[in-house]
Amino acid sequence: MLTQKILPALRQMQQFEKIMESSFQTFVLLDVHISQLALIRREAKRRDKKIFIHADLVHGLKTDDFAADFLLHDIRPDGIISTRSNIILKAKKKDIVAIQRMFLLDSMALEKSYSLIRQTKPDYIEVLPGIIPEVITEVKETTNIPVISGGLINTEEQVKAALRAGAHAVTTSNESLWKINL
């Protein structure tokens, strides 16, 4: 179970050392090259940090079953984030935290996401964009799965609004939001 309310999302390797030196226990890895994964995992483990890898955003890696096997067997992250059901299902089988990413484009996308979530039963749902409190509440109540809010969150007030709406945590690559006191 995630205990942090802010989950720093790293978009650049320059942010990695900041996270390693921070008090954050868990972080999300976005936009990383496949060749960097083992080193990042090793260093995170050495410093007792938990790493959640966004499987769909690893450069040099497709989001097929072979990619899922590589990530889950060779890299062994603490969590996997993906829009793809095959990745989520494989993570669940390996007892790795599975976070299903859900894009809120329109009501049809929302219904399709609900259908997919009923099949995959992820541990968490990441709702994007995370700035619509009413939808965060609806997703949480409809699925009974903890919601993580992410995307387009740029202010402290947006973070607090997402949490008030029922988000379990907020992912953000905005370093100024990593410092807010909740």
C-alpha positions as CSV (number, residue, x, y, z in Angstrom):
1,M,0.0,0.0,0.0
2,L,1.3,3.4,-1.0
3,T,1.8,5.7,2.0
4,Q,3.0,8.8,0.1
5,K,0.6,11.5,-1.0
6,I,3.0,12.8,-3.6
7,L,4.7,10.4,-6.1
8,P,7.5,12.2,-7.9
9,A,7.5,11.3,-11.6
10,L,11.0,11.5,-13.1
11,R,11.2,12.6,-16.7
12,Q,14.9,13.3,-16.8
13,M,17.9,11.4,-15.4
14,Q,19.0,14.7,-13.7
15,Q,16.0,14.3,-11.4
16,F,17.2,10.8,-10.3
17,E,19.9,11.9,-7.9
18,K,17.4,14.4,-6.3
19,I,15.0,11.6,-5.6
20,M,17.8,9.4,-4.2
21,E,18.8,12.1,-1.8
22,S,15.1,12.9,-0.9
23,S,12.9,11.5,1.9
24,F,10.6,10.0,-0.7
25,Q,10.3,6.3,-0.4
26,T,8.6,5.7,-3.8
27,F,9.0,7.3,-7.2
28,V,7.7,6.9,-10.7
29,L,10.0,6.4,-13.7
30,L,8.8,8.0,-17.0
31,D,10.7,8.5,-20.2
32,V,13.7,6.3,-19.6
33,H,15.9,4.3,-22.0
34,I,15.9,0.6,-21.6
35,S,19.7,0.6,-21.1
36,Q,19.3,2.7,-17.9
37,L,16.8,0.5,-16.1
38,A,19.1,-2.0,-14.4
39,L,21.4,0.8,-13.1
40,I,18.4,2.8,-11.8
41,R,16.8,-0.3,-10.2
42,R,20.1,-1.3,-8.5
43,E,20.7,2.2,-7.1
44,A,17.1,2.6,-5.9
45,K,17.3,-0.8,-4.2
46,R,20.6,0.1,-2.6
47,R,19.0,3.2,-1.1
48,D,15.8,1.4,-0.1
49,K,13.7,3.3,-2.6
50,K,10.7,1.8,-4.4
51,I,10.5,2.3,-8.1
52,F,7.4,2.2,-10.2
53,I,8.1,2.0,-14.0
54,H,5.8,3.3,-16.6
55,A,6.1,0.4,-19.0
56,D,4.6,2.2,-21.9
57,L,7.2,5.0,-21.8
58,V,10.4,2.9,-21.7
59,H,12.4,3.9,-24.8
60,G,13.6,0.9,-26.8
61,L,10.9,-1.4,-25.4
62,K,7.6,-2.4,-27.0
63,T,4.6,-2.9,-24.7
64,D,4.1,-6.6,-25.6
65,D,4.3,-9.7,-23.5
66,F,8.1,-10.0,-24.1
67,A,8.6,-6.5,-22.8
68,A,6.4,-7.3,-19.7
69,D,8.5,-10.5,-19.1
70,F,11.7,-8.5,-19.3
71,L,10.5,-5.8,-16.9
72,L,9.0,-8.2,-14.4
73,H,11.8,-10.9,-14.4
74,D,14.9,-8.9,-15.1
75,I,14.3,-5.4,-13.7
76,R,11.8,-6.4,-11.0
77,P,10.3,-3.0,-10.2
78,D,8.1,-2.5,-7.1
79,G,5.3,-1.4,-9.4
80,I,4.3,-1.2,-13.1
81,I,2.1,1.5,-14.7
82,S,0.5,0.9,-18.0
83,T,-2.5,1.4,-20.2
84,R,-2.1,-2.1,-21.5
85,S,-4.1,-5.0,-19.9
86,N,-1.4,-7.6,-20.7
87,I,1.2,-5.7,-18.7
88,I,-1.2,-5.2,-15.8
89,L,-2.3,-8.8,-15.7
90,K,1.3,-10.1,-15.8
91,A,2.4,-7.7,-13.0
92,K,-0.5,-9.0,-10.8
93,K,0.6,-12.6,-11.4
94,K,4.1,-11.7,-10.1
95,D,2.7,-9.8,-7.1
96,I,4.1,-6.5,-8.4
97,V,1.9,-3.4,-7.7
98,A,-0.2,-2.9,-10.9
99,I,-1.4,0.6,-11.8
100,Q,-3.8,0.9,-14.7
101,R,-3.5,4.2,-16.4
102,M,-6.9,5.7,-17.5
103,F,-7.2,8.7,-19.9
104,L,-10.3,10.7,-19.4
105,L,-11.0,11.8,-22.9
106,D,-14.8,11.6,-22.9
107,S,-17.6,9.5,-21.5
108,M,-17.0,6.6,-24.0
109,A,-13.3,6.4,-23.0
110,L,-14.4,6.3,-19.3
111,E,-16.8,3.4,-20.0
112,K,-14.2,1.5,-21.9
113,S,-11.8,2.0,-19.1
114,Y,-14.3,0.7,-16.6
115,S,-14.7,-2.4,-18.7
116,L,-10.9,-2.9,-18.9
117,I,-10.5,-2.4,-15.1
118,R,-13.2,-5.0,-14.4
119,Q,-11.0,-7.5,-16.3
120,T,-7.6,-6.5,-15.0
121,K,-8.5,-5.6,-11.4
122,P,-5.4,-3.4,-10.9
123,D,-4.1,-2.4,-7.4
124,Y,-4.5,1.3,-8.3
125,I,-5.9,3.4,-11.1
126,E,-4.1,6.4,-12.4
127,V,-6.6,9.0,-13.7
128,L,-5.3,11.4,-16.3
129,P,-5.7,14.3,-16.4
130,G,-5.9,14.5,-12.6
131,I,-7.4,17.9,-12.4
132,I,-11.1,16.9,-12.5
133,P,-12.1,16.2,-8.9
134,E,-15.6,15.0,-9.7
135,V,-14.3,12.3,-12.0
136,I,-11.7,11.2,-9.4
137,T,-14.5,10.7,-7.0
138,E,-16.6,8.9,-9.6
139,V,-13.8,6.5,-10.6
140,K,-13.0,5.7,-6.9
141,E,-16.7,5.1,-6.1
142,T,-17.4,3.1,-9.2
143,T,-14.4,0.8,-9.1
144,N,-13.6,0.6,-5.3
145,I,-10.0,0.8,-6.3
146,P,-7.6,3.4,-5.0
147,V,-7.1,6.3,-7.4
148,I,-3.9,8.1,-8.2
149,S,-4.3,11.4,-9.9
150,G,-1.8,12.6,-12.5
151,G,-1.3,14.8,-15.5
152,L,-1.8,18.6,-15.8
153,I,-1.4,19.1,-12.1
154,N,0.5,22.3,-11.7
155,T,-0.4,23.9,-8.4
156,E,-0.5,23.0,-4.8
157,E,-4.3,23.7,-4.8
158,Q,-4.8,21.2,-7.6
159,V,-2.9,18.6,-5.6
160,K,-5.1,19.3,-2.6
161,A,-8.3,19.3,-4.6
162,A,-7.4,15.8,-6.1
163,L,-6.7,14.5,-2.6
164,R,-9.9,16.0,-1.2
165,A,-11.8,14.3,-4.1
166,G,-10.5,10.9,-2.9
167,A,-7.2,10.4,-4.7
168,H,-5.0,8.2,-2.7
169,A,-1.9,10.0,-4.1
170,V,-0.8,12.4,-6.9
171,T,1.9,11.8,-9.4
172,T,3.8,14.8,-10.7
173,S,6.9,15.6,-12.6
174,N,6.7,19.2,-11.3
175,E,9.6,19.4,-8.8
176,S,8.1,22.4,-7.0
177,L,5.1,20.2,-6.0
178,W,7.5,17.6,-4.6
179,K,8.2,20.0,-1.8
180,I,4.6,20.8,-0.6
181,N,3.7,19.9,2.9
182,L,0.5,17.9,3.1
